[in-house]
Amino acid sequence: MSGADTGQPSDRTQTTEEILADDGTPWYSQYLRDHRVHVLTVLLLAAYPPVYAALAGSPVSGEAIALLPEVQTMVAVLYFGLFAMSFDFISGYTGYLSFGHAAFYGTGAYLTVLIANGKLVTTLPVVGTVLTPQTPFMLSLVLAGLAGAVLALLIGSVSFRLSGVYFAMITLGFSQVLYVFVRNWDFVSDAPRDGVAVTGRTTGFEIGVPAVDGLNVAVGVLLGDSVSLFGGAVELSATEVSFYAIGAVVLVSYLAMQRVVHSPFGRVMIAIRENEERARAIGYDTYRYKLGAFAISGFFAGVAGSLFAAFRQSVTPENGFYFLVAGDALLASIIGGFGTLVGPLYGRLFEESVQEFLSKSGSGGGLLPWLEANVPSSVLQAELFNGLTVAEAIDTFLNGHAELYVGVMFVLFVLYVPNGLLGTVRDRAGGTLAKAGIPALRRWFR
Amino acid sequence: MSTLATLPTLLFLDTLFEFLRPSTLAGVAVEGLSLAALYVMITAGLSLIFGLMGVLNFAHGAVTMLGAYLGGLVTVLLVGGATGDPVRFLAFFVATLVAFGALAALGGGMEIALVRPIYDRPPLYQILLTFGVTLILEELARIVLLFYGIQPISDWQDALATRPAVLGEGLGVAGVAVDGLELFQILFGILTVVGVWAFLTRTRYGLYVRAGSEDDEMLAALGVDVRQVFTVVFALGTGVAGAAGVLLAWDPSWAASVPLAAETLLPAFVVVIVGGLGTFRGTVAAALLVGVTDAIMKWWFQNYVEFTGLPEITVFLVLVIMLIVRPQGLYGVSEVGGH
């Protein structure tokens, strides 16, 4: 940018401010108008735990529990949704399929657990002993993100010399090398194949403002805080507190990625997806842009992994580093909408809801317990063939075979809804929901 | 051991000397060849399908897994406790034929119903679709197995037990201790390579396949029904994967189990990428490279290095190094599979 140009952008901002001042509207009103769909979505999500609790206590409790995902599942949707969003950030926007994305998620999760177990205690000059088990979680969270970003830079600097299937395969190769390595590395625990649990601290991981005790809450099902607000008017269980705390981190991360996607940097990412040669011909150093995007993506994948480890208090090679973890993110992205950023979160929500509905999960809801409770026993005991009763047949197909339905759903989406949920909705509305959503709704109801 | 461990260099040299002894080298070479034979069988179908249609078939491993169970089922039904070795071999070939036929039919059906509508979409969608098919096939296998009281995660011992006694024995061939199973696998692998090679170069369909890999639009313009060729090749590719599964059902270090799908899919990807996407010659060469490397690393792990994951990690390192040094693979053309 030449010297003469530097004045221009500030001129433009000035005029924008002037226009706003002329209207007499405060500075935040335009911001709120741009983000009204965001605000609405956040409010809807935030209302979920009380609504679920209310419905579970109502006359239709059986149906509500069968149909709606539990709050604990929703927490998993949030942190995995963040991972899927970070996957979509690189794969959906630059078109480079990062099939080894699990490497960053696993790194974030393992780093968090290892810090909590005091495996990484080091003594630095000046600063003193760092990375003790008492390290604030917010610090480990950022460190996990940074580790993901650094790893992404390392992997990306080699991998971005390739493209297409080759890029997908080399990232897969790197992540599988890490998977095998972590599976056999006895530094992480005595039985590295079984993963590692948090043993170094007896309190949950706190999310909040660092160094201010009153503004922190611990997450986790067992070790999390339960909170009582307004003199006992609002009682939140540990799971519900985790939902809000993890949701806050996911929201901040999403807004950050959304900001990048809508910045000039994000435009270049899309240009690389649409036509990389032309982007290069215009003068963009696409290699650097890809690498930068990959690092950002790796950062948030690491953060997601860290949240996952904090909530679950443990991590195994299979649910951290294995290539099918990236496969799940791909699944969520396709169902939600590839290249829509927030779509993968909805994709994961949809997928988890269907899974929980069609496959019994622990004490959770789903169709099976509901059928067992509500179908008359004469029908359940009826014999289909060869001594197989209806009850056994139902149990065979609805108990723990979530993957089957996920696969069917996946094939159906690829064939008939290739743009995913959010992508299709955006196509109908004619743009992002923030811009075109409300006019589209008006057209619909007129 | 403990005194030697204080002298790592000496221990290393000692192990190296042990490794370089002709009998050790020969043993490692035979094991490498048998692994290469397995890899080439697992990968041949994947390579054919990718070469012609550009579809990276993620369901390939699941088909191999189904082949292992189907073949195991046939041998278990045909073979009793007192059956002699020749009958067991016969049962094996019947099983191979059944698995080949059944899975070729499955592959053909899959191509017509699911893959054909999305050829014109970006390659990503074909990967995704076949990935979804994998999930379905694996879960269906699990449901059926649990219904019959077989543990899906662990190896299916009944199928392993139908193996002829001669395959479990060590045989002395020219002074080298060789496992019977390894020889059988090498033989089977050579048969597969020769079969596929003959199909590609000696039949009219093979000619179509080779021509279609170069330019399928031109082939269609010359009056060949390309859609039918695609279906036949997809069916053949999945059929070969099924036959490979039958062979794996007799190998204790693989054996029929549901996780076999992922266990075979990943090395198959490595081999097909290292060889170069869409060349059968490259696939054979890469299977040899990966198989022998794998065997060497297994030996070093057993005798010197204490890191359990060494052989597995090396296979992926071969992939990574190959992609860095020569992204198009051993015999690949750089344009194929690009962005």
Interface residues (C-beta under 8 A of the other chain):
Chain A: G95 L97 V158 R161 L162 S163 G164 V165 Y166 F167 A168 M169 I170 L172 G173 F174 Q176 V177 V180 F181 R183 N184 E276 F323 L324 G327 L330 L331 I334 T396 F397 H401 E403 L404 V406 G407 V408 M409 F410 V411 V414 L415 P418
Chain B: L56 L114 P117 I118 R121 P123 L124 Y125 I127 L128 L129 F131 G132 V133 T134 L135 I136 L137 E138 E139 L140 R142 I143 L146 F147 A262 L266 F269 V270 I273 L277 F307 T308 G309 E312 I313 F316 L317 L319 V320 L323 I324 P327 G337 G338 H339
